[in-house]
Structure formats: C-alpha cells, structure tokens
Amino acid sequence: MAPARGGEGRGSPTDITEAPAIVASALTKHSGARRVVEKIDLELPAGVVSGFVGPNGAGKTTRIQLLLGLIEPTSGTARVLGHPISDPASYLPDVGALIESPSFYPTLSGARNLEVLTRSAIDSRRGSRGGRSCCATGPRP
C-alpha cells in the first residue's frame, strides 16, 4: 500500500503510512444454498466514515454483521483494526456501527449529523449520559 500524503496547511506534505482499518479477502457468507455475500475484497483506511449502498437483499447488513463478528463467514478472511473478525472483543471498543435503522436529525446537514453522533459517542465513552456510536473506525479520541 502506498503511503498516504498528509500535512497541515499549504506547506510541504508529510508522508504517513498507516495500516488499513478494515481488510477483507474473499469474504463469503452462504445461508443454506443462498449466496448472501460472495468473495468480497475490501480495504478501508483508518478514520473514514463508510457505508454500503444497494437494493434490498444485496447483502449490506450481512457484510456489516460479518465485519463486526456478529456472524461467522462461510469462508474468507477479514481483519478490523489489525484483529481477526473471529476475535471481535479485541476491536469492537474502537468501532462504531449503525445497522438497519440509523437515527438522524432531519433538519441538520449530513456533516452536522455526523458531528452530533461523534460528539455523542465521545461523551458516552467518557461516561456521560446519552449517545450512540458513530459510523467510524480508528483509535478512540
């Protein structure tokens, strides 16, 4: 993987190499004879907010459940924050996910909704009341 380019302002960028937050190789899930997820290859960098888009029955929820260790793959491998998905306890404290029914404030922009969700997640990790996790991967703030 090529180093990411980073830096502050308009000065010369600094090379930063960071392991991807999620890596999946040939990740597959069958339910009986039905192929729900078939040989997914995926690599996502740390710190991104991402999601799956597609029609009903396309396997979006199943992919997230696989990556969160909620269900076991039929075959293939995946790692989240460097840990195998067979050991979700090692990475789930640093991962937030919304499955099926996200709650958003309809009067706020998408960016503002993410700010609210992120602040809420940070507060809940500090022991404050309220808050749900946001859809991001990476080290805790």
C-alpha positions as CSV (number, residue, x, y, z in Angstrom):
1,M,0.0,0.0,0.0
2,A,1.4,3.4,-0.9
3,P,2.0,5.9,1.8
4,A,-0.8,8.4,2.4
5,R,0.0,12.1,1.9
6,G,-0.7,14.4,4.7
7,G,0.4,17.6,6.4
8,E,-1.0,20.9,7.6
9,G,-1.9,24.0,5.6
10,R,-0.3,24.6,2.3
11,G,3.2,23.6,3.5
12,S,5.0,20.6,2.2
13,P,3.0,17.4,2.9
14,T,4.4,14.7,5.1
15,D,4.4,11.0,4.2
16,I,2.3,9.0,6.6
17,T,1.9,5.2,6.4
18,E,-1.0,3.7,8.3
19,A,-2.4,0.2,8.3
20,P,-5.9,0.0,6.8
21,A,-8.7,-0.1,9.4
22,I,-10.6,-2.9,7.5
23,V,-9.2,-5.5,5.2
24,A,-11.3,-8.4,3.8
25,S,-10.2,-11.1,1.4
26,A,-12.7,-13.4,-0.4
27,L,-15.1,-12.9,2.5
28,T,-18.1,-15.1,1.8
29,K,-21.3,-16.0,3.6
30,H,-23.8,-18.6,2.5
31,S,-27.1,-19.3,4.1
32,G,-28.1,-22.8,3.0
33,A,-27.9,-22.8,-0.8
34,R,-28.3,-19.0,-0.9
35,R,-25.1,-17.0,-1.5
36,V,-25.6,-13.9,0.6
37,V,-22.1,-12.4,0.3
38,E,-19.7,-13.8,-2.3
39,K,-15.9,-13.3,-2.2
40,I,-15.8,-9.7,-1.1
41,D,-12.4,-8.0,-1.2
42,L,-12.3,-4.7,0.7
43,E,-9.8,-2.3,2.1
44,L,-10.7,0.8,4.1
45,P,-8.3,3.3,5.6
46,A,-8.5,4.3,9.3
47,G,-10.6,7.2,10.3
48,V,-13.2,7.0,7.4
49,V,-16.9,7.0,7.7
50,S,-18.3,4.5,5.2
51,G,-21.4,2.5,4.3
52,F,-22.8,0.1,1.8
53,V,-25.4,1.1,-0.7
54,G,-27.6,-1.2,-2.7
55,P,-31.0,-2.7,-3.2
56,N,-32.8,-4.8,-0.5
57,G,-31.3,-8.3,-0.3
58,A,-27.9,-7.2,-1.7
59,G,-26.0,-8.3,1.5
60,K,-25.3,-4.9,3.0
61,T,-26.4,-5.8,6.5
62,T,-24.7,-9.2,6.3
63,R,-21.4,-7.6,5.4
64,I,-21.5,-5.3,8.4
65,Q,-22.5,-8.2,10.6
66,L,-19.5,-10.2,9.3
67,L,-17.1,-7.3,10.0
68,L,-18.5,-6.8,13.5
69,G,-18.1,-10.5,14.3
70,L,-21.8,-11.0,14.8
71,I,-21.9,-13.9,12.4
72,E,-19.2,-16.2,11.1
73,P,-18.1,-16.2,7.4
74,T,-18.5,-19.4,5.4
75,S,-15.0,-18.7,4.0
76,G,-12.5,-15.9,3.5
77,T,-10.7,-13.7,6.0
78,A,-11.0,-10.2,7.4
79,R,-9.3,-8.0,9.9
80,V,-10.6,-4.9,11.7
81,L,-8.0,-2.6,13.2
82,G,-5.5,-5.4,12.8
83,H,-7.5,-8.0,14.6
84,P,-9.2,-11.0,13.0
85,I,-13.0,-10.8,12.9
86,S,-13.0,-14.1,14.8
87,D,-12.0,-12.0,17.9
88,P,-14.4,-9.1,17.9
89,A,-13.8,-8.3,21.6
90,S,-10.3,-7.1,20.6
91,Y,-11.6,-4.4,18.2
92,L,-15.3,-3.6,19.0
93,P,-14.5,-1.0,21.7
94,D,-12.9,1.1,18.9
95,V,-15.5,0.6,16.3
96,G,-19.0,2.2,15.9
97,A,-21.7,0.9,13.6
98,L,-25.3,1.5,12.8
99,I,-27.2,-1.4,11.3
100,E,-30.6,-1.1,9.8
101,S,-32.2,1.9,11.5
102,P,-29.9,4.9,11.9
103,S,-31.4,7.9,13.7
104,F,-30.7,11.3,12.1
105,Y,-31.9,14.8,12.8
106,P,-33.8,15.7,9.5
107,T,-33.2,19.4,9.9
108,L,-29.4,19.1,10.1
109,S,-27.0,18.5,7.2
110,G,-25.2,15.2,6.8
111,A,-22.0,16.7,8.1
112,R,-23.7,18.2,11.1
113,N,-25.4,14.9,11.9
114,L,-22.0,13.1,11.9
115,E,-20.6,15.8,14.2
116,V,-23.5,15.2,16.7
117,L,-23.1,11.4,16.5
118,T,-19.4,11.7,17.0
119,R,-19.7,14.1,20.0
120,S,-22.4,11.8,21.5
121,A,-20.1,8.7,21.1
122,I,-17.2,10.6,22.7
123,D,-19.4,11.6,25.7
124,S,-20.7,8.0,26.1
125,R,-17.1,6.7,26.2
126,R,-16.3,9.3,28.9
127,G,-19.2,8.1,31.0
128,S,-21.7,10.9,30.2
129,R,-25.4,10.1,29.7
130,G,-26.8,9.7,26.2
131,G,-25.1,8.9,23.0
132,R,-24.8,6.2,20.5
133,S,-21.7,5.2,18.5
134,C,-20.9,6.8,15.2
135,C,-20.0,5.1,12.0
136,A,-16.2,5.4,12.1
137,T,-13.2,3.2,12.6
138,G,-9.9,4.2,14.2
139,P,-8.4,4.8,17.6
140,R,-10.5,6.3,20.3
141,P,-10.5,10.1,20.6
